[in-house]
Structures are given as structure tokens and as C-alpha cells.
Amino acid sequence: MESDQVLSDALRARGQRITLPRLAVHRVVSRAPQHVTADDIHAELPSLSFGTIYSTLDLLEELGLVRRVSTLEGAAVYDSRTDAHDHATCRVCGRMFDLERQDLPKPALPRGFKAERAQVEVVGVCADCRSVAR
């Protein structure tokens, strides 16, 4: 698998071990169609402890292979899409959608301010929840 090779190369470059739990967690996150939680991963890999799952997710984030995104409730979801993009979250169902940067207005930064990282989160009601409410 290509994702296994990417993770293996990143771990080797840092002198860290390639383990089956690390590979398994990375596979779940990589093949997920949307953002996943530690609970989602545990549902697919029930033999792994939450400690192992969280420590692996932290490692994957350090390696730049996943992005941690906070939710409205403060919980974290993990996104295998690590390129520059933002998120819209439905306040009714909690579903999170990716937003492309070019679709958002550029913020006016204070003079001399050098941005190192930015994340925009748009909160609203998705089309599915709006249609149910009507």
C-alpha cells in the first residue's frame, strides 16, 4: 500500500519503529471518506487501546500525515487531507465539510504581521438539516 510506504519512510527518517498498530491506524485515517475520531478508529480496530490510538494519532500529526481539527464540542477529529484547506461544520448534525481556500476571502492582517498558520471554521446548518427543518 502506498500509504504504508509513506508512513514507513517517515518513521525510518526519524529512527522510529514501524509497528502494525501504527500502520493500521494510518490506514483507517487514510481511507476514510471524511474526518475520523478516535472512537471511529477504535470501532474498526477494537483490539487497540485508546492510548495506542491517541499516541499514534499524535505521532501521525507530528509527521504531517494527519491534521487535528477541533469540533464545536471541543473534541478532535483527524483529517488525512493535510494541504491548506478550512472547514464548515453543521451545528445541527455535526458533520464537517472541507472548504477550499480560494473560496474564502483573505483576511486583512495587521501591518508587519507574518502569519504562520491559519484555520477558518464556518459554522451553520447544512442543506440536509435545513431540508428536514422545513
C-alpha positions in Angstrom: 0.0 0.0 0.0 1.2 3.5 -0.9 0.1 4.9 2.5 2.1 2.2 4.3 5.2 3.2 2.4 4.7 6.9 3.2 4.4 6.2 6.9 7.3 3.7 6.9 9.6 6.2 5.2 8.6 8.9 7.6 9.2 6.6 10.6 12.6 5.4 9.3 13.7 9.0 8.7 13.1 9.7 12.4 14.6 6.4 13.6 11.3 5.1 14.9 9.8 1.7 14.7 7.3 0.6 12.1 4.6 -1.2 14.0 1.4 -2.9 13.0 -0.8 -0.6 15.2 0.8 2.5 13.6 0.2 1.1 10.1 -3.4 0.1 11.0 -4.4 3.5 12.4 -2.8 5.3 9.5 -4.7 3.0 7.0 -8.1 3.8 8.8 -7.5 7.5 8.7 -6.1 7.5 5.1 -9.0 5.6 3.6 -11.8 7.4 5.5 -14.0 9.5 3.2 -14.2 12.2 5.8 -12.8 13.2 9.1 -12.5 10.5 11.8 -12.4 10.4 15.6 -10.5 8.1 17.9 -13.9 6.4 18.5 -14.3 5.7 14.8 -10.8 4.2 14.7 -11.5 2.1 17.8 -14.7 0.8 16.1 -12.6 -0.5 13.2 -9.6 -1.6 15.4 -11.2 -2.8 18.7 -8.1 -4.7 19.7 -6.2 -1.4 20.1 -6.4 0.6 23.3 -7.4 4.3 23.1 -4.0 5.1 24.5 -2.4 3.5 21.5 -4.8 5.1 19.1 -4.2 8.6 20.6 -0.5 8.3 20.8 -0.4 7.1 17.1 -2.6 10.0 16.0 -0.3 12.4 17.8 2.7 10.8 16.0 0.9 11.0 12.7 0.2 14.6 13.3 3.9 15.3 14.2 4.9 13.5 10.9 2.5 15.7 9.0 0.4 12.8 7.8 -2.9 13.9 9.5 -4.3 17.2 10.7 -6.1 17.5 14.0 -9.2 19.7 13.8 -11.3 20.8 16.7 -15.1 20.4 16.6 -17.8 22.6 18.1 -17.9 20.4 21.2 -14.2 20.6 21.6 -13.4 17.0 20.6 -10.8 16.4 17.9 -11.3 14.8 14.5 -8.5 13.8 12.3 -8.2 14.7 8.7 -5.9 12.8 6.3 -6.1 15.8 4.0 -3.1 17.9 5.1 -3.0 20.5 2.4 -4.2 24.1 3.1 -8.0 24.0 3.5 -10.6 25.0 6.0 -13.8 23.6 7.4 -17.5 24.2 7.6 -19.4 22.5 10.4 -23.2 21.9 10.7 -24.3 22.9 14.2 -27.3 20.5 13.9 -25.8 17.2 12.8 -22.1 18.0 13.5 -21.0 17.0 10.0 -17.8 18.7 8.8 -17.1 19.7 5.3 -13.9 20.8 3.6 -13.6 24.3 2.2 -11.2 25.3 -0.4 -9.0 28.3 0.5 -9.7 30.1 -2.8 -13.4 30.2 -2.0 -12.8 32.3 1.2 -11.9 36.0 1.5 -8.4 36.7 2.5 -8.1 38.2 6.0 -6.6 41.7 6.4 -3.6 41.2 8.7 -2.1 43.9 10.8 0.9 45.6 9.2 4.0 43.6 9.6 2.2 40.5 10.9 3.6 37.3 9.5 1.0 34.5 9.6 2.5 31.1 10.3 -0.7 29.1 10.2 -4.4 29.9 9.8 -7.6 27.9 10.1 -11.1 29.1 9.3 -14.1 27.3 10.6 -17.6 28.3 9.3 -20.5 27.2 11.5 -24.0 26.9 10.1 -26.7 24.4 9.0 -26.1 22.0 6.2 -28.5 21.5 3.3 -29.7 18.1 4.7 -30.6 19.6 8.1 -32.2 22.7 6.6 -34.5 20.5 4.4 -35.6 18.4 7.4 -36.4 21.6 9.4 -38.7 22.9 6.7 
